[in-house]
Amino acid sequence: FSISTMMKLTILALLSGHAAAFFFSKPPPPPPEPIIPTFETELGVQEPLGFIDPLNLLEDADQERFDRLRYVELKHGRISMLAVL
């Protein structure tokens, strides 16, 4: 072998090694499903109706939003009971 042939083969081997790194890689795993909280197990959910949200206030809500709305509902209920007296 001549030096130029040896150099060409070395360059070809290096380039093919780098290209092979892209062809035989595993595909990335699928992203995890987003966790959407369901409020079916919360206090106050009763059979046969289950959880009722007629205005869809909690359609994309998290647990923090649910707790805040529950707190405000209790507060307003107590104020309205006091107003009756």
N, CA, C and O atoms as a printed pandas DataFrame, in Angstrom:
     atom_number atom_name residue_name chain_id  residue_number  x_coord  y_coord  z_coord
0              1         N          PHE        A               1    0.823   -1.179    0.000
1              2        CA          PHE        A               1    0.000    0.000    0.000
2              3         C          PHE        A               1    0.868    1.244    0.000
3              4         O          PHE        A               1    1.925    1.289    0.628
4              5         N          SER        A               2    0.402    2.241   -0.712
5              6        CA          SER        A               2    1.116    3.515   -0.699
6              7         C          SER        A               2    0.573    4.384    0.440
7              8         O          SER        A               2   -0.463    4.079    1.030
8              9         N          ILE        A               3    1.275    5.445    0.729
9             10        CA          ILE        A               3    0.889    6.312    1.836
10            11         C          ILE        A               3   -0.444    7.002    1.536
11            12         O          ILE        A               3   -1.278    7.124    2.434
12            13         N          SER        A               4   -0.664    7.451    0.309
13            14        CA          SER        A               4   -1.912    8.130   -0.035
14            15         C          SER        A               4   -3.102    7.166    0.073
15            16         O          SER        A               4   -4.177    7.565    0.522
16            17         N          THR        A               5   -2.922    5.913   -0.330
17            18        CA          THR        A               5   -4.001    4.928   -0.212
18            19         C          THR        A               5   -4.300    4.643    1.259
19            20         O          THR        A               5   -5.461    4.545    1.658
20            21         N          MET        A               6   -3.243    4.510    2.061
21            22        CA          MET        A               6   -3.404    4.262    3.484
22            23         C          MET        A               6   -4.112    5.435    4.165
23            24         O          MET        A               6   -4.949    5.220    5.042
24            25         N          MET        A               7   -3.792    6.668    3.776
25            26        CA          MET        A               7   -4.413    7.842    4.354
26            27         C          MET        A               7   -5.893    7.914    3.947
27            28         O          MET        A               7   -6.743    8.270    4.764
28            29         N          LYS        A               8   -6.197    7.580    2.701
29            30        CA          LYS        A               8   -7.588    7.581    2.245
30            31         C          LYS        A               8   -8.407    6.537    2.991
31            32         O          LYS        A               8   -9.544    6.802    3.380
32            33         N          LEU        A               9   -7.832    5.343    3.195
33            34        CA          LEU        A               9   -8.538    4.303    3.933
34            35         C          LEU        A               9   -8.765    4.701    5.396
35            36         O          LEU        A               9   -9.807    4.385    5.970
36            37         N          THR        A              10   -7.808    5.380    5.986
37            38        CA          THR        A              10   -7.951    5.840    7.368
38            39         C          THR        A              10   -9.059    6.880    7.485
39            40         O          THR        A              10   -9.880    6.820    8.400
40            41         N          ILE        A              11   -9.079    7.827    6.561
41            42        CA          ILE        A              11  -10.115    8.853    6.561
42            43         C          ILE        A              11  -11.480    8.223    6.323
43            44         O          ILE        A              11  -12.456    8.604    6.969
44            45         N          LEU        A              12  -11.562    7.269    5.410
45            46        CA          LEU        A              12  -12.820    6.580    5.130
46            47         C          LEU        A              12  -13.303    5.809    6.358
47            48         O          LEU        A              12  -14.497    5.807    6.658
48            49         N          ALA        A              13  -12.388    5.158    7.063
49            50        CA          ALA        A              13  -12.765    4.416    8.260
50            51         C          ALA        A              13  -13.265    5.363    9.356
51            52         O          ALA        A              13  -14.237    5.058   10.046
52            53         N          LEU        A              14  -12.605    6.498    9.512
53            54        CA          LEU        A              14  -13.035    7.465   10.527
54            55         C          LEU        A              14  -14.411    8.037   10.193
55            56         O          LEU        A              14  -15.267    8.154   11.071
56            57         N          LEU        A              15  -14.622    8.389    8.941
57            58        CA          LEU        A              15  -15.902    8.955    8.541
58            59         C          LEU        A              15  -17.032    7.938    8.638
59            60         O          LEU        A              15  -18.142    8.279    9.049
60            61         N          SER        A              16  -16.760    6.699    8.265
61            62        CA          SER        A              16  -17.811    5.683    8.345
62            63         C          SER        A              16  -18.133    5.346    9.794
63            64         O          SER        A              16  -19.274    5.010   10.112
64            65         N          GLY        A              17  -17.147    5.432   10.668
65            66        CA          GLY        A              17  -17.404    5.202   12.086
66            67         C          GLY        A              17  -18.313    6.260   12.674
67            68         O          GLY        A              17  -19.185    5.949   13.484
68            69         N          HIS        A              18  -18.119    7.511   12.275
69            70        CA          HIS        A              18  -18.976    8.583   12.759
70            71         C          HIS        A              18  -20.385    8.465   12.185
71            72         O          HIS        A              18  -21.363    8.732   12.884
72            73         N          ALA        A              19  -20.494    8.075   10.945
73            74        CA          ALA        A              19  -21.807    7.932   10.324
74            75         C          ALA        A              19  -22.566    6.759   10.927
75            76         O          ALA        A              19  -23.788    6.825   11.061
76            77         N          ALA        A              20  -21.873    5.691   11.292
77            78        CA          ALA        A              20  -22.539    4.520   11.864
78            79         C          ALA        A              20  -23.143    4.842   13.223
79            80         O          ALA        A              20  -24.110    4.201   13.635
80            81         N          ALA        A              21  -22.601    5.806   13.913
81            82        CA          ALA        A              21  -23.145    6.179   15.213
82            83         C          ALA        A              21  -24.570    6.711   15.088
83            84         O          ALA        A              21  -25.348    6.603   16.036
84            85         N          PHE        A              22  -24.925    7.279   13.944
85            86        CA          PHE        A              22  -26.259    7.826   13.761
86            87         C          PHE        A              22  -27.249    6.790   13.249
87            88         O          PHE        A              22  -28.453    6.947   13.454
88            89         N          PHE        A              23  -26.781    5.742   12.592
89            90        CA          PHE        A              23  -27.683    4.777   11.984
90            91         C          PHE        A              23  -28.164    3.707   12.945
91            92         O          PHE        A              23  -29.271    3.197   12.774
92            93         N          PHE        A              24  -27.384    3.350   13.942
93            94        CA          PHE        A              24  -27.725    2.220   14.786
94            95         C          PHE        A              24  -28.172    2.639   16.184
95            96         O          PHE        A              24  -28.134    1.828   17.110
96            97         N          SER        A              25  -28.591    3.876   16.348
97            98        CA          SER        A              25  -29.037    4.312   17.667
98            99         C          SER        A              25  -30.492    3.897   17.885
99           100         O          SER        A              25  -31.249    3.740   16.927
100          101         N          LYS        A              26  -30.874    3.724   19.137
101          102        CA          LYS        A              26  -32.242    3.358   19.469
102          103         C          LYS        A              26  -33.124    4.599   19.356
103          104         O          LYS        A              26  -32.664    5.710   19.615
104          105         N          PRO        A              27  -34.378    4.419   18.974
105          106        CA          PRO        A              27  -35.280    5.582   18.926
106          107         C          PRO        A              27  -35.561    6.053   20.348
107          108         O          PRO        A              27  -35.555    5.243   21.275
108          109         N          PRO        A              28  -35.805    7.338   20.535
109          110        CA          PRO        A              28  -36.067    7.838   21.884
110          111         C          PRO        A              28  -37.383    7.285   22.420
111          112         O          PRO        A              28  -38.304    7.022   21.646
112          113         N          PRO        A              29  -37.479    7.108   23.719
113          114        CA          PRO        A              29  -38.740    6.596   24.274
114          115         C          PRO        A              29  -39.839    7.637   24.124
115          116         O          PRO        A              29  -39.557    8.835   24.084
116          117         N          PRO        A              30  -41.076    7.195   24.042
117          118        CA          PRO        A              30  -42.176    8.160   23.899
118          119         C          PRO        A              30  -42.298    8.995   25.167
119          120         O          PRO        A              30  -41.985    8.519   26.258
120          121         N          PRO        A              31  -42.748   10.234   25.028
121          122        CA          PRO        A              31  -42.887   11.080   26.224
122          123         C          PRO        A              31  -43.968   10.516   27.136
123          124         O          PRO        A              31  -44.927    9.909   26.659
124          125         N          PRO        A              32  -43.825   10.710   28.428
125          126        CA          PRO        A              32  -44.836   10.175   29.347
126          127         C          PRO        A              32  -46.162   10.895   29.190
127          128         O          PRO        A              32  -46.212   12.074   28.838
128          129         N          GLU        A              33  -47.225   10.171   29.455
129          130        CA          GLU        A              33  -48.557   10.756   29.377
130          131         C          GLU        A              33  -48.717   11.790   30.483
131          132         O          GLU        A              33  -48.276   11.556   31.608
132          133         N          PRO        A              34  -49.336   12.927   30.187
133          134        CA          PRO        A              34  -49.556   13.897   31.261
134          135         C          PRO        A              34  -50.554   13.344   32.271
135          136         O          PRO        A              34  -51.526   12.681   31.909
136          137         N          ILE        A              35  -50.297   13.626   33.530
137          138        CA          ILE        A              35  -51.178   13.146   34.585
138          139         C          ILE        A              35  -52.289   14.167   34.775
139          140         O          ILE        A              35  -52.052   15.304   35.184
140          141         N          ILE        A              36  -53.493   13.739   34.472
141          142        CA          ILE        A              36  -54.654   14.601   34.626
142          143         C          ILE        A              36  -55.386   14.147   35.882
143          144         O          ILE        A              36  -55.875   13.019   35.948
144          145         N          PRO        A              37  -55.459   15.027   36.877
145          146        CA          PRO        A              37  -56.093   14.589   38.119
146          147         C          PRO        A              37  -57.587   14.394   37.936
147          148         O          PRO        A              37  -58.251   15.185   37.264
148          149         N          THR        A              38  -58.101   13.352   38.529
149          150        CA          THR        A              38  -59.540   13.153   38.569
150          151         C          THR        A              38  -59.967   13.347   40.006
151          152         O          THR        A              38  -59.279   12.916   40.931
152          153         N          PHE        A              39  -61.064   13.973   40.186
153          154        CA          PHE        A              39  -61.521   14.320   41.515
154          155         C          PHE        A              39  -62.639   13.381   41.966
155          156         O          PHE        A              39  -63.467   13.760   42.795
156          157         N          GLU        A              40  -62.669   12.163   41.428
157          158        CA          GLU        A              40  -63.711   11.192   41.755
158          159         C          GLU        A              40  -63.582   10.648   43.177
159          160         O          GLU        A              40  -64.557   10.131   43.722
160          161         N          THR        A              41  -62.407   10.752   43.785
161          162        CA          THR        A              41  -62.204   10.194   45.123
162          163         C          THR        A              41  -62.238   11.261   46.205
163          164         O          THR        A              41  -61.943   10.959   47.361
164          165         N          GLU        A              42  -62.586   12.494   45.872
165          166        CA          GLU        A              42  -62.600   13.576   46.847
166          167         C          GLU        A              42  -63.811   13.474   47.757
167          168         O          GLU        A              42  -64.806   12.830   47.425
168          169         N          LEU        A              43  -63.707   14.116   48.902
169          170        CA          LEU        A              43  -64.792   14.157   49.874
170          171         C          LEU        A              43  -65.968   14.915   49.272
171          172         O          LEU        A              43  -65.791   15.995   48.709
172          173         N          GLY        A              44  -67.166   14.353   49.389
173          174        CA          GLY        A              44  -68.359   14.999   48.870
174          175         C          GLY        A              44  -68.859   14.389   47.573
175          176         O          GLY        A              44  -69.971   14.695   47.142
176          177         N          VAL        A              45  -68.075   13.544   46.948
177          178        CA          VAL        A              45  -68.520   12.862   45.728
178          179         C          VAL        A              45  -69.387   11.690   46.156
179          180         O          VAL        A              45  -68.934   10.818   46.897
180          181         N          GLN        A              46  -70.630   11.663   45.693
181          182        CA          GLN        A              46  -71.565   10.631   46.131
182          183         C          GLN        A              46  -72.158    9.906   44.937
183          184         O          GLN        A              46  -72.339   10.475   43.861
184          185         N          GLU        A              47  -72.449    8.652   45.157
185          186        CA          GLU        A              47  -73.146    7.860   44.138
186          187         C          GLU        A              47  -74.601    8.284   44.120
187          188         O          GLU        A              47  -75.066    8.731   45.169
188          189         N          PRO        A              48  -75.329    8.199   43.106
189          190        CA          PRO        A              48  -75.009    7.698   41.780
190          191         C          PRO        A              48  -74.472    8.769   40.848
191          192         O          PRO        A              48  -74.113    8.463   39.711
192          193         N          LEU        A              49  -74.406   10.025   41.301
193          194        CA          LEU        A              49  -74.000   11.105   40.404
194          195         C          LEU        A              49  -72.493   11.189   40.220
195          196         O          LEU        A              49  -72.028   11.469   39.115
196          197         N          GLY        A              50  -71.726   10.955   41.265
197          198        CA          GLY        A              50  -70.277   11.076   41.164
198          199         C          GLY        A              50  -69.858   12.534   41.225
199          200         O          GLY        A              50  -70.532   13.359   41.842
200          201         N          PHE        A              51  -68.763   12.842   40.592
201          202        CA          PHE        A              51  -68.227   14.203   40.594
202          203         C          PHE        A              51  -68.969   15.034   39.554
203          204         O          PHE        A              51  -69.065   14.640   38.392
204          205         N          ILE        A              52  -69.494   16.182   39.971
205          206        CA          ILE        A              52  -70.275   17.044   39.074
206          207         C          ILE        A              52  -69.554   18.378   38.924
207          208         O          ILE        A              52  -69.217   19.025   39.915
208          209         N          ASP        A              53  -69.324   18.779   37.695
209          210        CA          ASP        A              53  -68.725   20.086   37.384
210          211         C          ASP        A              53  -69.463   20.649   36.168
211          212         O          ASP        A              53  -68.931   20.605   35.058
212          213         N          PRO        A              54  -70.689   21.182   36.354
213          214        CA          PRO        A              54  -71.490   21.589   35.200
214          215         C          PRO        A              54  -70.916   22.765   34.418
215          216         O          PRO        A              54  -71.202   22.902   33.229
216          217         N          LEU        A              55  -70.116   23.615   35.053
217          218        CA          LEU        A              55  -69.549   24.763   34.346
218          219         C          LEU        A              55  -68.142   24.499   33.822
219          220         O          LEU        A              55  -67.519   25.395   33.253
220          221         N          ASN        A              56  -67.638   23.291   34.006
221          222        CA          ASN        A              56  -66.284   22.887   33.562
222          223         C          ASN        A              56  -65.203   23.805   34.128
223          224         O          ASN        A              56  -64.257   24.164   33.426
224          225         N          LEU        A              57  -65.345   24.182   35.388
225          226        CA          LEU        A              57  -64.337   25.020   36.027
226          227         C          LEU        A              57  -63.049   24.244   36.298
227          228         O          LEU        A              57  -61.974   24.835   36.397
228          229         N          LEU        A              58  -63.158   22.934   36.416
229          230        CA          LEU        A              58  -62.004   22.108   36.760
230          231         C          LEU        A              58  -61.560   21.220   35.609
231          232         O          LEU        A              58  -60.932   20.185   35.835
232          233         N          GLU        A              59  -61.875   21.604   34.385
233          234        CA          GLU        A              59  -61.535   20.753   33.234
234          235         C          GLU        A              59  -60.031   20.551   33.103
235          236         O          GLU        A              59  -59.585   19.424   32.885
236          237         N          ASP        A              60  -59.244   21.603   33.228
237          238        CA          ASP        A              60  -57.785   21.498   33.124
238          239         C          ASP        A              60  -57.116   21.913   34.432
239          240         O          ASP        A              60  -55.988   22.406   34.419
240          241         N          ALA        A              61  -57.799   21.717   35.558
241          242        CA          ALA        A              61  -57.294   22.197   36.842
242          243         C          ALA        A              61  -56.424   21.150   37.527
243          244         O          ALA        A              61  -56.540   19.952   37.268
244          245         N          ASP        A              62  -55.563   21.626   38.396
245          246        CA          ASP        A              62  -54.750   20.734   39.207
246          247         C          ASP        A              62  -55.337   20.685   40.615
247          248         O          ASP        A              62  -56.360   21.310   40.895
248          249         N          GLN        A              63  -54.682   19.939   41.491
249          250        CA          GLN        A              63  -55.180   19.761   42.851
250          251         C          GLN        A              63  -55.220   21.083   43.610
251          252         O          GLN        A              63  -56.124   21.303   44.416
252          253         N          GLU        A              64  -54.261   21.956   43.366
253          254        CA          GLU        A              64  -54.227   23.253   44.048
254          255         C          GLU        A              64  -55.451   24.098   43.692
255          256         O          GLU        A              64  -56.050   24.721   44.569
256          257         N          ARG        A              65  -55.820   24.122   42.431
257          258        CA          ARG        A              65  -57.006   24.882   41.997
258          259         C          ARG        A              65  -58.273   24.284   42.601
259          260         O          ARG        A              65  -59.160   25.024   43.027
260          261         N          PHE        A              66  -58.369   22.969   42.645
261          262        CA          PHE        A              66  -59.516   22.297   43.233
262          263         C          PHE        A              66  -59.658   22.672   44.710
263          264         O          PHE        A              66  -60.752   22.998   45.170
264          265         N          ASP        A              67  -58.548   22.625   45.446
265          266        CA          ASP        A              67  -58.582   22.965   46.866
266          267         C          ASP        A              67  -58.979   24.419   47.074
267          268         O          ASP        A              67  -59.722   24.724   48.007
268          269         N          ARG        A              68  -58.504   25.315   46.228
269          270        CA          ARG        A              68  -58.851   26.737   46.338
270          271         C          ARG        A              68  -60.341   26.955   46.102
271          272         O          ARG        A              68  -60.980   27.694   46.851
272          273         N          LEU        A              69  -60.908   26.321   45.069
273          274        CA          LEU        A              69  -62.337   26.481   44.796
274          275         C          LEU        A              69  -63.177   25.894   45.918
275          276         O          LEU        A              69  -64.223   26.446   46.261
276          277         N          ARG        A              70  -62.733   24.780   46.495
277          278        CA          ARG        A              70  -63.464   24.185   47.608
278          279         C          ARG        A              70  -63.449   25.119   48.819
279          280         O          ARG        A              70  -64.471   25.283   49.484
280          281         N          TYR        A              71  -62.304   25.727   49.108
281          282        CA          TYR        A              71  -62.189   26.660   50.228
282          283         C          TYR        A              71  -63.110   27.860   50.027
283          284         O          TYR        A              71  -63.804   28.271   50.957
284          285         N          VAL        A              72  -63.121   28.420   48.828
285          286        CA          VAL        A              72  -63.960   29.594   48.541
286          287         C          VAL        A              72  -65.439   29.229   48.641
287          288         O          VAL        A              72  -66.239   30.032   49.120
288          289         N          GLU        A              73  -65.810   28.041   48.200
289          290        CA          GLU        A              73  -67.207   27.611   48.284
290          291         C          GLU        A              73  -67.654   27.492   49.745
291          292         O          GLU        A              73  -68.755   27.920   50.089
292          293         N          LEU        A              74  -66.822   26.924   50.590
293          294        CA          LEU        A              74  -67.155   26.823   52.013
294          295         C          LEU        A              74  -67.270   28.202   52.655
295          296         O          LEU        A              74  -68.177   28.454   53.449
296          297         N          LYS        A              75  -66.353   29.083   52.308
297          298        CA          LYS        A              75  -66.362   30.445   52.864
298          299         C          LYS        A              75  -67.645   31.177   52.477
299          300         O          LYS        A              75  -68.278   31.800   53.329
300          301         N          HIS        A              76  -68.033   31.110   51.213
301          302        CA          HIS        A              76  -69.245   31.784   50.764
302          303         C          HIS        A              76  -70.494   31.165   51.384
303          304         O          HIS        A              76  -71.454   31.871   51.697
304          305         N          GLY        A              77  -70.479   29.858   51.559
305          306        CA          GLY        A              77  -71.615   29.193   52.207
306          307         C          GLY        A              77  -71.771   29.650   53.642
307          308         O          GLY        A              77  -72.890   29.894   54.095
308          309         N          ARG        A              78  -70.673   29.769   54.362
309          310        CA          ARG        A              78  -70.753   30.221   55.764
310          311         C          ARG        A              78  -71.211   31.671   55.869
311          312         O          ARG        A              78  -71.981   32.024   56.762
312          313         N          ILE        A              79  -70.731   32.510   54.947
313          314        CA          ILE        A              79  -71.149   33.915   54.955
314          315         C          ILE        A              79  -72.637   34.026   54.650
315          316         O          ILE        A              79  -73.330   34.836   55.266
316          317         N          SER        A              80  -73.139   33.230   53.713
317          318        CA          SER        A              80  -74.578   33.303   53.377
318          319         C          SER        A              80  -75.436   32.767   54.529
319          320         O          SER        A              80  -76.546   33.256   54.739
320          321         N          MET        A              81  -74.941   31.765   55.285
321          322        CA          MET        A              81  -75.693   31.288   56.447
322          323         C          MET        A              81  -75.741   32.369   57.525
323          324         O          MET        A              81  -76.764   32.523   58.192
324          325         N          LEU        A              82  -74.667   33.108   57.705
325          326        CA          LEU        A              82  -74.654   34.213   58.672
326          327         C          LEU        A              82  -75.591   35.336   58.235
327          328         O          LEU        A              82  -76.223   35.980   59.072
328          329         N          ALA        A              83  -75.680   35.571   56.932
329          330        CA          ALA        A              83  -76.531   36.647   56.412
330          331         C          ALA        A              83  -78.003   36.356   56.656
331          332         O          ALA        A              83  -78.803   37.284   56.775
332          333         N          VAL        A              84  -78.369   35.097   56.731
333          334        CA          VAL        A              84  -79.779   34.730   56.960
334          335         C          VAL        A              84  -80.170   35.077   58.389
335          336         O          VAL        A              84  -81.313   35.455   58.646
336          337         N          LEU        A              85  -79.231   34.949   59.318
337          338        CA          LEU        A              85  -79.533   35.254   60.712
338          339         C          LEU        A              85  -79.754   36.732   60.852
339          340         O          LEU        A              85  -80.025   37.214   61.952
